[in-house]
C-alpha cells in the first residue's frame, strides 16, 4: 500500500511512525540521502548522534569515511542512495534490536521497491541481518537476491577504528567494479 502511494508517502509514514520504542527518544527521523534513481543502494546500521540532530544519514564521521569509499568506487552523486536498517537513533548509540529492525523493515523494503536499485550494498552485519535474515554472506562476494545483486562490505565506522581494513575494502571494491561501472 505504501509502495503504491509513492516515496513521499513512505517518508511521511516514517515521520509519524510509533511502531517501536525508538521513536520515543528520537529527535529526527533519518530517512535517506542521495539520488532518486540510484544504481547502488547502501544500507548502514542506524542513525548516530549526529544524524539524530541533522536528520541526514551518514552526516558525521562515518559519513566522511563513506564519502571516501564512494569516491574510490567512482560513483557520481546520481548513482547512489544511502539509508539505515532503522530510521530512529537507538539511545546510547547501541545497535538496533531485532524487533526494532523488523518494525522498520517495511520502510526499507518500500524504499528499495520504489527506487529500484540494481545493486544493494550491505554496510556491515546489522544491514545483513536486516536485509537477508538467516543468510550469511561472505565479505566482498556478490550474490543474487530477489532480482538484485547484493554485496556485503565493511561499515565505514569499522574502517575508522581499524585502518588496516581499508586496504581489504578497496580490494573488495576493485574486484566488484564491474557491477556498477
Ligand atoms: N552509522 C550508520 O550506520 N548510519 C548512519 O547514518 C551514521 C552512522
Backbone and ligand atoms as CSV (ligand in chain L), in Angstrom:
chain,resi,resn,atom,element,x,y,z
A,1,UNK,N,N,0.830,-1.205,0.000
A,1,UNK,CA,C,0.000,0.000,0.000
A,1,UNK,C,C,0.870,1.263,0.000
A,2,UNK,N,N,1.920,1.236,0.875
A,2,UNK,CA,C,2.826,2.381,0.920
A,2,UNK,C,C,3.521,2.572,-0.426
A,3,UNK,N,N,3.892,1.429,-1.045
A,3,UNK,CA,C,4.633,1.496,-2.301
A,3,UNK,C,C,3.769,2.135,-3.370
A,4,UNK,N,N,2.502,1.717,-3.450
A,4,UNK,CA,C,1.603,2.279,-4.461
A,4,UNK,C,C,1.436,3.784,-4.271
A,5,UNK,N,N,1.477,4.215,-3.034
A,5,UNK,CA,C,1.251,5.634,-2.763
A,5,UNK,C,C,2.486,6.491,-3.062
A,6,UNK,N,N,3.660,5.891,-3.234
A,6,UNK,CA,C,4.844,6.647,-3.637
A,6,UNK,C,C,5.804,6.977,-2.507
A,7,UNK,N,N,6.968,7.490,-2.912
A,7,UNK,CA,C,8.068,7.697,-1.966
A,7,UNK,C,C,7.724,8.727,-0.881
A,8,UNK,N,N,7.015,9.782,-1.308
A,8,UNK,CA,C,6.700,10.822,-0.309
A,8,UNK,C,C,5.795,10.290,0.789
A,9,UNK,N,N,4.916,9.375,0.412
A,9,UNK,CA,C,4.041,8.763,1.425
A,9,UNK,C,C,4.861,7.907,2.385
A,10,UNK,N,N,5.826,7.181,1.833
A,10,UNK,CA,C,6.704,6.374,2.700
A,10,UNK,C,C,7.408,7.301,3.686
A,11,UNK,N,N,7.932,8.404,3.180
A,11,UNK,CA,C,8.638,9.361,4.052
A,11,UNK,C,C,7.696,9.896,5.135
A,12,UNK,N,N,6.475,10.209,4.747
A,12,UNK,CA,C,5.506,10.723,5.743
A,12,UNK,C,C,5.188,9.673,6.804
A,13,UNK,N,N,5.058,8.414,6.354
A,13,UNK,CA,C,4.777,7.328,7.303
A,13,UNK,C,C,5.950,7.136,8.271
A,14,UNK,N,N,7.162,7.281,7.765
A,14,UNK,CA,C,8.349,7.158,8.627
A,14,UNK,C,C,8.305,8.252,9.700
A,15,UNK,N,N,7.976,9.460,9.262
A,15,UNK,CA,C,7.991,10.601,10.186
A,15,UNK,C,C,6.976,10.420,11.320
A,16,UNK,N,N,5.831,9.793,11.011
A,16,UNK,CA,C,4.842,9.658,12.094
A,16,UNK,C,C,4.843,8.276,12.752
A,17,UNK,N,N,5.842,7.446,12.433
A,17,UNK,CA,C,5.857,6.060,12.930
A,17,UNK,C,C,6.039,5.976,14.455
A,18,UNK,N,N,5.238,5.085,15.071
A,18,UNK,CA,C,5.398,4.810,16.513
A,18,UNK,C,C,5.429,3.292,16.740
A,19,UNK,N,N,5.869,2.544,15.706
A,19,UNK,CA,C,5.808,1.074,15.777
A,19,UNK,C,C,6.734,0.462,16.823
A,20,UNK,N,N,7.841,1.144,17.123
A,20,UNK,CA,C,8.761,0.584,18.122
A,20,UNK,C,C,9.198,1.698,19.065
A,21,UNK,N,N,9.780,1.331,20.208
A,21,UNK,CA,C,10.105,2.364,21.222
A,21,UNK,C,C,11.162,3.379,20.776
A,22,UNK,N,N,11.881,3.117,19.698
A,22,UNK,CA,C,12.942,4.061,19.307
A,22,UNK,C,C,12.401,5.467,19.028
A,23,UNK,N,N,11.140,5.560,18.622
A,23,UNK,CA,C,10.604,6.890,18.286
A,23,UNK,C,C,10.526,7.788,19.519
A,24,UNK,N,N,10.472,7.158,20.713
A,24,UNK,CA,C,10.265,7.950,21.938
A,24,UNK,C,C,11.430,8.900,22.219
A,25,UNK,N,N,12.645,8.451,21.862
A,25,UNK,CA,C,13.804,9.302,22.169
A,25,UNK,C,C,14.390,9.966,20.919
A,26,UNK,N,N,13.858,9.649,19.750
A,26,UNK,CA,C,14.446,10.211,18.526
A,26,UNK,C,C,14.113,11.690,18.393
A,27,UNK,N,N,15.105,12.478,17.977
A,27,UNK,CA,C,14.855,13.899,17.697
A,27,UNK,C,C,14.324,14.014,16.261
A,28,UNK,N,N,15.086,13.459,15.311
A,28,UNK,CA,C,14.700,13.492,13.890
A,28,UNK,C,C,14.574,12.077,13.364
A,29,UNK,N,N,13.719,11.861,12.391
A,29,UNK,CA,C,13.690,10.589,11.663
A,29,UNK,C,C,14.712,10.738,10.529
A,30,UNK,N,N,15.471,9.692,10.302
A,30,UNK,CA,C,16.551,9.757,9.318
A,30,UNK,C,C,16.174,8.847,8.152
A,31,UNK,N,N,15.716,9.446,7.070
A,31,UNK,CA,C,15.050,8.673,6.019
A,31,UNK,C,C,16.035,8.168,4.957
A,32,UNK,N,N,16.794,9.066,4.373
A,32,UNK,CA,C,17.723,8.635,3.325
A,32,UNK,C,C,18.422,9.837,2.735
A,33,UNK,N,N,19.479,9.576,1.985
A,33,UNK,CA,C,20.226,10.662,1.336
A,33,UNK,C,C,20.716,10.145,-0.002
A,34,UNK,N,N,20.581,10.928,-1.049
A,34,UNK,CA,C,21.144,10.544,-2.336
A,34,UNK,C,C,20.152,10.667,-3.476
A,35,UNK,N,N,20.433,9.937,-4.537
A,35,UNK,CA,C,19.684,10.024,-5.790
A,35,UNK,C,C,18.325,9.321,-5.697
A,36,UNK,N,N,17.357,9.792,-6.477
A,36,UNK,CA,C,16.045,9.106,-6.558
A,36,UNK,C,C,16.087,7.991,-7.588
A,37,UNK,N,N,17.179,7.908,-8.346
A,37,UNK,CA,C,17.316,6.812,-9.327
A,37,UNK,C,C,18.683,6.148,-9.146
A,38,UNK,N,N,18.892,5.586,-7.960
A,38,UNK,CA,C,20.246,5.073,-7.684
A,38,UNK,C,C,20.516,3.729,-8.367
A,39,UNK,N,N,21.765,3.585,-8.819
A,39,UNK,CA,C,22.229,2.265,-9.273
A,39,UNK,C,C,22.567,1.445,-8.047
A,40,UNK,N,N,23.158,2.146,-7.064
A,40,UNK,CA,C,23.649,1.480,-5.857
A,40,UNK,C,C,22.900,2.030,-4.644
A,41,UNK,N,N,22.405,1.099,-3.821
A,41,UNK,CA,C,21.653,1.483,-2.616
A,41,UNK,C,C,22.420,0.938,-1.416
A,42,UNK,N,N,22.947,1.832,-0.602
A,42,UNK,CA,C,23.719,1.413,0.576
A,42,UNK,C,C,22.778,1.312,1.788
A,43,UNK,N,N,22.971,0.251,2.567
A,43,UNK,CA,C,22.237,0.135,3.834
A,43,UNK,C,C,23.241,0.134,4.983
A,44,UNK,N,N,23.149,1.143,5.849
A,44,UNK,CA,C,24.022,1.221,7.021
A,44,UNK,C,C,23.362,0.538,8.210
A,45,UNK,N,N,23.710,1.007,9.414
A,45,UNK,CA,C,23.182,0.346,10.614
A,45,UNK,C,C,22.009,1.163,11.188
A,46,UNK,N,N,22.338,2.248,11.843
A,46,UNK,CA,C,21.321,3.078,12.496
A,46,UNK,C,C,21.850,4.506,12.589
A,47,UNK,N,N,20.949,5.484,12.646
A,47,UNK,CA,C,21.417,6.860,12.805
A,47,UNK,C,C,22.204,7.021,14.111
A,48,UNK,N,N,23.299,7.758,14.032
A,48,UNK,CA,C,24.087,8.070,15.219
A,48,UNK,C,C,23.605,9.387,15.818
A,49,UNK,N,N,24.354,9.914,16.796
A,49,UNK,CA,C,24.002,11.171,17.459
A,49,UNK,C,C,23.864,12.321,16.475
A,50,UNK,N,N,24.835,12.386,15.600
A,50,UNK,CA,C,24.847,13.464,14.624
A,50,UNK,C,C,23.637,13.410,13.687
A,51,UNK,N,N,23.361,12.206,13.208
A,51,UNK,CA,C,22.240,12.000,12.286
A,51,UNK,C,C,20.917,12.307,12.984
A,52,UNK,N,N,20.855,11.990,14.289
A,52,UNK,CA,C,19.646,12.266,15.074
A,52,UNK,C,C,19.361,13.768,15.102
A,53,UNK,N,N,20.446,14.572,15.095
A,53,UNK,CA,C,20.263,16.033,15.139
A,53,UNK,C,C,19.975,16.600,13.752
A,54,UNK,N,N,20.671,16.055,12.733
A,54,UNK,CA,C,20.542,16.650,11.387
A,54,UNK,C,C,19.396,16.039,10.585
A,55,UNK,N,N,19.033,14.791,10.891
A,55,UNK,CA,C,18.036,14.082,10.076
A,55,UNK,C,C,18.628,13.547,8.782
A,56,UNK,N,N,19.957,13.630,8.653
A,56,UNK,CA,C,20.624,13.190,7.406
A,56,UNK,C,C,21.520,11.990,7.707
A,57,UNK,N,N,21.325,10.862,6.997
A,57,UNK,CA,C,22.164,9.700,7.284
A,57,UNK,C,C,23.627,9.950,6.930
A,58,UNK,N,N,24.484,9.348,7.685
A,58,UNK,CA,C,25.929,9.449,7.451
A,58,UNK,C,C,26.371,10.903,7.310
A,59,UNK,N,N,25.961,11.728,8.256
A,59,UNK,CA,C,26.366,13.139,8.210
A,59,UNK,C,C,27.486,13.436,9.204
A,60,UNK,N,N,27.978,12.405,9.910
A,60,UNK,CA,C,29.078,12.605,10.858
A,60,UNK,C,C,30.373,11.981,10.345
A,61,UNK,N,N,31.142,11.463,11.280
A,61,UNK,CA,C,32.468,10.926,10.960
A,61,UNK,C,C,32.390,9.710,10.016
A,62,UNK,N,N,31.437,8.835,10.295
A,62,UNK,CA,C,31.280,7.647,9.425
A,62,UNK,C,C,30.898,8.089,8.014
A,63,UNK,N,N,30.176,9.215,7.932
A,63,UNK,CA,C,29.769,9.744,6.628
A,63,UNK,C,C,30.965,10.182,5.798
A,64,UNK,N,N,31.959,10.783,6.477
A,64,UNK,CA,C,33.170,11.215,5.755
A,64,UNK,C,C,33.879,9.994,5.175
A,65,UNK,N,N,33.892,8.912,5.966
A,65,UNK,CA,C,34.528,7.677,5.504
A,65,UNK,C,C,33.718,7.069,4.351
A,66,UNK,N,N,32.386,7.148,4.462
A,66,UNK,CA,C,31.542,6.637,3.366
A,66,UNK,C,C,31.794,7.449,2.089
A,67,UNK,N,N,31.931,8.763,2.227
A,67,UNK,CA,C,32.225,9.609,1.049
A,67,UNK,C,C,33.507,9.154,0.364
A,68,UNK,N,N,34.519,8.821,1.168
A,68,UNK,CA,C,35.801,8.368,0.598
A,68,UNK,C,C,35.599,7.066,-0.156
A,69,UNK,N,N,34.784,6.197,0.443
A,69,UNK,CA,C,34.524,4.894,-0.177
A,69,UNK,C,C,33.795,5.078,-1.515
A,70,UNK,N,N,32.811,5.972,-1.514
A,70,UNK,CA,C,32.022,6.233,-2.731
A,70,UNK,C,C,32.926,6.822,-3.820
A,71,UNK,N,N,33.840,7.689,-3.390
A,71,UNK,CA,C,34.772,8.275,-4.345
A,71,UNK,C,C,35.670,7.179,-4.935
A,72,UNK,N,N,36.147,6.297,-4.066
A,72,UNK,CA,C,37.007,5.202,-4.543
A,72,UNK,C,C,36.233,4.295,-5.505
A,73,UNK,N,N,34.926,4.149,-5.268
A,73,UNK,CA,C,34.104,3.316,-6.157
A,73,UNK,C,C,33.892,3.995,-7.507
A,74,UNK,N,N,34.119,5.315,-7.554
A,74,UNK,CA,C,33.947,6.050,-8.809
A,74,UNK,C,C,32.492,6.394,-9.090
A,75,UNK,N,N,31.674,6.452,-8.042
A,75,UNK,CA,C,30.250,6.765,-8.238
A,75,UNK,C,C,30.047,8.274,-8.237
A,76,UNK,N,N,29.139,8.755,-9.084
A,76,UNK,CA,C,28.782,10.170,-9.022
A,76,UNK,C,C,27.499,10.300,-8.198
A,77,UNK,N,N,27.099,11.545,-7.920
A,77,UNK,CA,C,26.002,11.674,-6.944
A,77,UNK,C,C,24.647,11.188,-7.465
A,78,UNK,N,N,24.512,11.042,-8.773
A,78,UNK,CA,C,23.258,10.485,-9.327
A,78,UNK,C,C,23.199,8.971,-9.152
A,79,UNK,N,N,24.335,8.373,-8.773
A,79,UNK,CA,C,24.438,6.903,-8.807
A,79,UNK,C,C,24.032,6.191,-7.525
A,80,UNK,N,N,23.882,6.920,-6.414
A,80,UNK,CA,C,23.739,6.195,-5.153
A,80,UNK,C,C,22.758,6.850,-4.187
A,81,UNK,N,N,22.342,6.023,-3.252
A,81,UNK,CA,C,21.429,6.444,-2.184
A,81,UNK,C,C,21.865,5.688,-0.929
A,82,UNK,N,N,21.696,6.290,0.246
A,82,UNK,CA,C,22.043,5.584,1.482
A,82,UNK,C,C,20.933,5.751,2.521
A,83,UNK,N,N,20.675,4.665,3.239
A,83,UNK,CA,C,19.758,4.720,4.369
A,83,UNK,C,C,20.265,3.742,5.435
A,84,UNK,N,N,19.442,3.482,6.437
A,84,UNK,CA,C,19.834,2.582,7.524
A,84,UNK,C,C,18.760,1.532,7.771
A,85,UNK,N,N,19.084,0.547,8.590
A,85,UNK,CA,C,18.096,-0.508,8.895
A,85,UNK,C,C,16.945,0.067,9.723
A,86,UNK,N,N,17.242,1.059,10.561
A,86,UNK,CA,C,16.190,1.741,11.329
A,86,UNK,C,C,16.313,3.254,11.105
A,87,UNK,N,N,15.204,3.931,11.178
A,87,UNK,CA,C,15.181,5.363,10.844
A,87,UNK,C,C,15.274,6.263,12.078
A,88,UNK,N,N,15.295,5.651,13.278
A,88,UNK,CA,C,15.428,6.423,14.524
A,88,UNK,C,C,16.719,6.016,15.235
A,89,UNK,N,N,17.331,6.980,15.894
A,89,UNK,CA,C,18.587,6.770,16.623
A,89,UNK,C,C,18.362,5.907,17.865
A,90,UNK,N,N,19.076,4.767,17.987
A,90,UNK,CA,C,18.961,3.980,19.227
A,90,UNK,C,C,19.706,4.683,20.364
A,91,UNK,N,N,19.063,4.856,21.534
A,91,UNK,CA,C,19.702,5.597,22.626
A,91,UNK,C,C,21.056,5.002,23.003
A,92,UNK,N,N,21.978,5.887,23.324
A,92,UNK,CA,C,23.310,5.450,23.750
A,92,UNK,C,C,24.124,4.870,22.610
A,93,UNK,N,N,23.667,5.075,21.383
A,93,UNK,CA,C,24.400,4.578,20.208
A,93,UNK,C,C,24.494,3.061,20.141
A,94,UNK,N,N,23.582,2.372,20.856
A,94,UNK,CA,C,23.632,0.908,20.809
A,94,UNK,C,C,23.171,0.421,19.437
A,95,UNK,N,N,23.405,-0.879,19.181
A,95,UNK,CA,C,22.924,-1.466,17.930
A,95,UNK,C,C,21.399,-1.591,18.001
A,96,UNK,N,N,20.715,-1.472,16.866
A,96,UNK,CA,C,19.264,-1.680,16.910
A,96,UNK,C,C,18.933,-3.136,17.227
A,97,UNK,N,N,17.833,-3.345,17.989
A,97,UNK,CA,C,17.426,-4.706,18.336
A,97,UNK,C,C,16.651,-5.315,17.169
A,98,UNK,N,N,16.599,-6.654,17.190
A,98,UNK,CA,C,15.920,-7.368,16.096
A,98,UNK,C,C,14.482,-6.868,15.904
A,99,UNK,N,N,13.748,-6.689,17.005
A,99,UNK,CA,C,12.344,-6.259,16.842
A,99,UNK,C,C,12.259,-4.842,16.265
A,100,UNK,N,N,13.234,-4.004,16.577
A,100,UNK,CA,C,13.247,-2.642,16.018
A,100,UNK,C,C,13.541,-2.698,14.516
A,101,UNK,N,N,14.490,-3.562,14.162
A,101,UNK,CA,C,14.835,-3.740,12.742
A,101,UNK,C,C,13.611,-4.261,11.980
A,102,UNK,N,N,12.915,-5.214,12.581
A,102,UNK,CA,C,11.741,-5.807,11.913
A,102,UNK,C,C,10.613,-4.783,11.776
A,103,UNK,N,N,10.405,-3.965,12.813
A,103,UNK,CA,C,9.358,-2.929,12.733
A,103,UNK,C,C,9.644,-1.946,11.604
A,104,UNK,N,N,10.914,-1.660,11.384
A,104,UNK,CA,C,11.311,-0.648,10.399
A,104,UNK,C,C,11.482,-1.238,8.995
A,105,UNK,N,N,11.485,-2.556,8.896
A,105,UNK,CA,C,11.814,-3.191,7.611
A,105,UNK,C,C,10.830,-2.850,6.479
A,106,UNK,N,N,9.521,-2.743,6.754
A,106,UNK,CA,C,8.622,-2.369,5.652
A,106,UNK,C,C,9.025,-1.042,4.998
A,107,UNK,N,N,9.585,-0.128,5.784
A,107,UNK,CA,C,10.038,1.147,5.210
A,107,UNK,C,C,11.237,0.921,4.290
A,108,UNK,N,N,12.178,0.111,4.772
A,108,UNK,CA,C,13.376,-0.182,3.973
A,108,UNK,C,C,12.970,-0.863,2.664
A,109,UNK,N,N,12.092,-1.859,2.762
A,109,UNK,CA,C,11.681,-2.597,1.559
A,109,UNK,C,C,10.911,-1.687,0.598
A,110,UNK,N,N,10.082,-0.804,1.138
A,110,UNK,CA,C,9.352,0.133,0.265
A,110,UNK,C,C,10.336,1.048,-0.463
A,111,UNK,N,N,11.342,1.531,0.247
A,111,UNK,CA,C,12.345,2.397,-0.395
A,111,UNK,C,C,13.021,1.649,-1.549
A,112,UNK,N,N,13.353,0.390,-1.304
A,112,UNK,CA,C,14.053,-0.390,-2.330
A,112,UNK,C,C,13.143,-0.621,-3.540
A,113,UNK,N,N,11.894,-0.990,-3.285
A,113,UNK,CA,C,10.977,-1.250,-4.408
A,113,UNK,C,C,10.770,0.030,-5.221
A,114,UNK,N,N,10.583,1.152,-4.529
A,114,UNK,CA,C,10.304,2.403,-5.238
A,114,UNK,C,C,11.518,2.948,-5.986
A,115,UNK,N,N,12.691,2.811,-5.402
A,115,UNK,CA,C,13.892,3.381,-6.035
A,115,UNK,C,C,14.528,2.395,-7.010
A,116,UNK,N,N,14.212,1.128,-6.835
A,116,UNK,CA,C,14.596,0.056,-7.749
A,116,UNK,C,C,16.094,0.011,-8.122
A,117,UNK,N,N,16.974,-0.004,-7.133
A,117,UNK,CA,C,18.410,-0.077,-7.459
A,117,UNK,C,C,18.776,-1.481,-7.945
A,118,UNK,N,N,19.788,-1.541,-8.807
A,118,UNK,CA,C,20.250,-2.842,-9.307
A,118,UNK,C,C,21.139,-3.524,-8.261
A,119,UNK,N,N,21.832,-2.694,-7.493
A,119,UNK,CA,C,22.826,-3.229,-6.547
A,119,UNK,C,C,22.522,-2.720,-5.133
A,120,UNK,N,N,22.559,-3.640,-4.187
A,120,UNK,CA,C,22.389,-3.242,-2.783
A,120,UNK,C,C,23.683,-3.564,-2.051
A,121,UNK,N,N,24.263,-2.563,-1.411
A,121,UNK,CA,C,25.482,-2.802,-0.632
A,121,UNK,C,C,25.127,-2.756,0.853
A,122,UNK,N,N,25.349,-3.882,1.507
A,122,UNK,CA,C,25.087,-4.003,2.939
A,122,UNK,C,C,26.348,-3.564,3.658
A,123,UNK,N,N,26.224,-2.493,4.424
A,123,UNK,CA,C,27.392,-1.976,5.138
A,123,UNK,C,C,27.433,-2.625,6.521
A,124,UNK,N,N,28.019,-3.805,6.586
A,124,UNK,CA,C,28.204,-4.478,7.877
A,124,UNK,C,C,27.133,-5.505,8.190
A,125,UNK,N,N,27.322,-6.135,9.361
A,125,UNK,CA,C,26.485,-7.275,9.753
A,125,UNK,C,C,25.047,-6.900,10.096
A,126,UNK,N,N,24.837,-5.706,10.669
A,126,UNK,CA,C,23.462,-5.332,11.028
A,126,UNK,C,C,22.611,-5.203,9.756
A,127,UNK,N,N,23.182,-4.603,8.715
A,127,UNK,CA,C,22.451,-4.476,7.438
A,127,UNK,C,C,22.144,-5.860,6.864
A,128,UNK,N,N,23.103,-6.751,6.987
A,128,UNK,CA,C,22.877,-8.126,6.506
A,128,UNK,C,C,21.738,-8.780,7.299
A,129,UNK,N,N,21.757,-8.609,8.616
A,129,UNK,CA,C,20.735,-9.205,9.486
A,129,UNK,C,C,19.348,-8.674,9.116
A,130,UNK,N,N,19.291,-7.407,8.734
A,130,UNK,CA,C,18.006,-6.822,8.376
A,130,UNK,C,C,17.544,-7.302,7.011
A,131,UNK,N,N,18.434,-7.235,6.035
A,131,UNK,CA,C,18.006,-7.460,4.649
A,131,UNK,C,C,17.975,-8.927,4.259
A,132,UNK,N,N,18.904,-9.711,4.779
A,132,UNK,CA,C,18.962,-11.148,4.445
A,132,UNK,C,C,18.947,-11.965,5.724
A,133,UNK,N,N,17.887,-11.897,6.534
A,133,UNK,CA,C,17.926,-12.626,7.804
A,133,UNK,C,C,18.128,-14.119,7.569
A,134,UNK,N,N,18.992,-14.702,8.396
A,134,UNK,CA,C,19.228,-16.146,8.289
A,134,UNK,C,C,20.240,-16.501,7.225
A,135,UNK,N,N,20.728,-15.508,6.476
A,135,UNK,CA,C,21.698,-15.793,5.434
A,135,UNK,C,C,23.036,-15.198,5.832
A,136,UNK,N,N,24.118,-15.942,5.639
A,136,UNK,CA,C,25.432,-15.395,5.991
A,136,UNK,C,C,26.201,-15.174,4.691
A,137,UNK,N,N,26.447,-13.933,4.356
A,137,UNK,CA,C,27.163,-13.622,3.124
A,137,UNK,C,C,28.654,-13.503,3.415
A,138,UNK,N,N,29.445,-13.737,2.365
A,138,UNK,CA,C,30.888,-13.516,2.523
A,138,UNK,C,C,31.175,-12.056,2.220
A,139,UNK,N,N,32.099,-11.487,2.967
A,139,UNK,CA,C,32.506,-10.094,2.717
A,139,UNK,C,C,33.014,-9.982,1.277
A,140,UNK,N,N,32.524,-8.999,0.560
A,140,UNK,CA,C,33.071,-8.696,-0.768
A,140,UNK,C,C,32.700,-9.665,-1.867
A,141,UNK,N,N,31.793,-10.612,-1.570
A,141,UNK,CA,C,31.401,-11.588,-2.598
A,141,UNK,C,C,29.930,-11.354,-2.957
A,142,UNK,N,N,29.655,-10.929,-4.208
A,142,UNK,CA,C,28.276,-10.599,-4.566
A,142,UNK,C,C,27.401,-11.838,-4.710
A,143,UNK,N,N,26.115,-11.695,-4.374
A,143,UNK,CA,C,25.137,-12.776,-4.580
A,143,UNK,C,C,23.888,-12.164,-5.213
A,144,UNK,N,N,23.132,-13.006,-5.892
A,144,UNK,CA,C,21.850,-12.556,-6.434
A,144,UNK,C,C,20.781,-12.804,-5.373
A,145,UNK,N,N,19.897,-11.851,-5.183
A,145,UNK,CA,C,18.849,-11.981,-4.163
A,145,UNK,C,C,17.623,-11.234,-4.680
A,146,UNK,N,N,16.588,-11.993,-4.958
A,146,UNK,CA,C,15.323,-11.429,-5.434
A,146,UNK,C,C,15.531,-10.408,-6.561
A,147,UNK,N,N,16.328,-10.816,-7.544
A,147,UNK,CA,C,16.489,-9.990,-8.744
A,147,UNK,C,C,17.472,-8.835,-8.615
A,148,UNK,N,N,18.150,-8.745,-7.489
A,148,UNK,CA,C,19.157,-7.682,-7.348
A,148,UNK,C,C,20.487,-8.300,-6.923
A,149,UNK,N,N,21.555,-7.545,-7.157
A,149,UNK,CA,C,22.868,-8.018,-6.705
A,149,UNK,C,C,23.138,-7.421,-5.325
A,150,UNK,N,N,23.509,-8.300,-4.413
A,150,UNK,CA,C,23.780,-7.867,-3.034
A,150,UNK,C,C,25.263,-8.070,-2.743
A,151,UNK,N,N,25.866,-7.057,-2.147
A,151,UNK,CA,C,27.286,-7.147,-1.810
A,151,UNK,C,C,27.456,-6.678,-0.367
A,152,UNK,N,N,28.144,-7.502,0.430
A,152,UNK,CA,C,28.397,-7.076,1.829
A,152,UNK,C,C,29.810,-6.499,1.941
A,153,UNK,N,N,29.877,-5.258,2.380
A,153,UNK,CA,C,31.176,-4.596,2.601
A,153,UNK,C,C,31.266,-4.152,4.061
A,154,UNK,N,N,32.459,-3.738,4.459
A,154,UNK,CA,C,32.626,-3.259,5.834
A,154,UNK,C,C,31.871,-1.944,6.029
A,155,UNK,N,N,31.353,-1.764,7.243
A,155,UNK,CA,C,30.728,-0.498,7.600
A,155,UNK,C,C,31.823,0.581,7.682
A,156,UNK,N,N,31.551,1.785,7.177
A,156,UNK,CA,C,32.580,2.840,7.228
A,156,UNK,C,C,33.156,3.065,8.625
A,157,UNK,N,N,32.342,2.928,9.676
A,157,UNK,CA,C,32.870,3.135,11.034
A,157,UNK,C,C,33.922,2.074,11.370
A,158,UNK,N,N,33.766,0.862,10.854
A,158,UNK,CA,C,34.754,-0.201,11.108
A,158,UNK,C,C,36.099,0.169,10.483
A,159,UNK,N,N,36.047,0.938,9.388
A,159,UNK,CA,C,37.296,1.353,8.725
A,159,UNK,C,C,38.002,2.443,9.534
A,160,UNK,N,N,37.196,3.229,10.260
A,160,UNK,CA,C,37.797,4.289,11.088
A,160,UNK,C,C,38.544,3.654,12.257
A,161,UNK,N,N,37.913,2.626,12.852
A,161,UNK,CA,C,38.527,2.009,14.037
A,161,UNK,C,C,39.598,0.991,13.685
A,162,UNK,N,N,39.589,0.500,12.468
A,162,UNK,CA,C,40.583,-0.488,12.056
A,162,UNK,C,C,41.081,-0.137,10.650
A,163,UNK,N,N,42.091,0.744,10.644
A,163,UNK,CA,C,42.570,1.295,9.363
A,163,UNK,C,C,43.071,0.209,8.422
A,164,UNK,N,N,43.512,-0.930,8.974
A,164,UNK,CA,C,44.055,-1.988,8.107
A,164,UNK,C,C,42.947,-2.597,7.236
A,165,UNK,N,N,41.689,-2.362,7.631
A,165,UNK,CA,C,40.586,-2.898,6.820
A,165,UNK,C,C,40.380,-2.109,5.519
A,166,UNK,N,N,40.939,-0.896,5.456
A,166,UNK,CA,C,40.702,-0.059,4.269
A,166,UNK,C,C,41.255,-0.735,3.017
A,167,UNK,N,N,42.449,-1.320,3.161
A,167,UNK,CA,C,43.077,-1.988,2.015
A,167,UNK,C,C,42.221,-3.162,1.542
A,168,UNK,N,N,41.713,-3.930,2.498
A,168,UNK,CA,C,40.867,-5.081,2.150
A,168,UNK,C,C,39.584,-4.604,1.488
A,169,UNK,N,N,38.986,-3.552,2.059
A,169,UNK,CA,C,37.754,-2.999,1.480
A,169,UNK,C,C,38.016,-2.535,0.044
A,170,UNK,N,N,39.153,-1.861,-0.176
A,170,UNK,CA,C,39.455,-1.393,-1.527
A,170,UNK,C,C,39.632,-2.570,-2.493
A,171,UNK,N,N,40.184,-3.659,-1.989
A,171,UNK,CA,C,40.331,-4.861,-2.839
A,171,UNK,C,C,38.946,-5.432,-3.176
A,172,UNK,N,N,38.026,-5.435,-2.196
A,172,UNK,CA,C,36.647,-5.891,-2.474
A,172,UNK,C,C,36.029,-5.006,-3.564
A,173,UNK,N,N,36.236,-3.707,-3.431
A,173,UNK,CA,C,35.663,-2.756,-4.401
A,173,UNK,C,C,36.268,-3.002,-5.779
A,174,UNK,N,N,37.596,-3.136,-5.837
A,174,UNK,CA,C,38.265,-3.353,-7.130
A,174,UNK,C,C,37.720,-4.602,-7.815
A,175,UNK,N,N,37.516,-5.644,-7.033
A,175,UNK,CA,C,37.056,-6.923,-7.581
A,175,UNK,C,C,35.618,-6.847,-8.109
A,176,UNK,N,N,34.880,-5.854,-7.627
A,176,UNK,CA,C,33.452,-5.801,-7.975
A,176,UNK,C,C,33.059,-4.595,-8.818
A,177,UNK,N,N,34.057,-3.836,-9.294
A,177,UNK,CA,C,33.752,-2.605,-10.045
A,177,UNK,C,C,32.784,-2.826,-11.203
A,178,UNK,N,N,32.903,-3.998,-11.833
A,178,UNK,CA,C,32.050,-4.324,-12.986
A,178,UNK,C,C,30.564,-4.258,-12.659
A,179,UNK,N,N,30.215,-4.390,-11.393
A,179,UNK,CA,C,28.793,-4.387,-11.023
A,179,UNK,C,C,28.146,-3.017,-11.260
A,180,UNK,N,N,28.888,-1.952,-11.032
A,180,UNK,CA,C,28.277,-0.610,-11.131
A,180,UNK,C,C,28.904,0.263,-12.225
A,181,UNK,N,N,30.021,-0.172,-12.833
A,181,UNK,CA,C,30.658,0.702,-13.839
A,181,UNK,C,C,30.116,0.420,-15.244
L,1,LIG,N1,N,26.279,4.865,11.067
L,1,LIG,C1,C,25.245,4.351,10.372
L,1,LIG,O1,O,25.135,3.140,10.219
L,1,LIG,N2,N,24.377,5.188,9.872
L,1,LIG,C2,C,24.469,6.499,9.965
L,1,LIG,O2,O,23.616,7.208,9.448
L,1,LIG,C3,C,25.561,7.011,10.666
L,1,LIG,C4,C,26.460,6.179,11.214
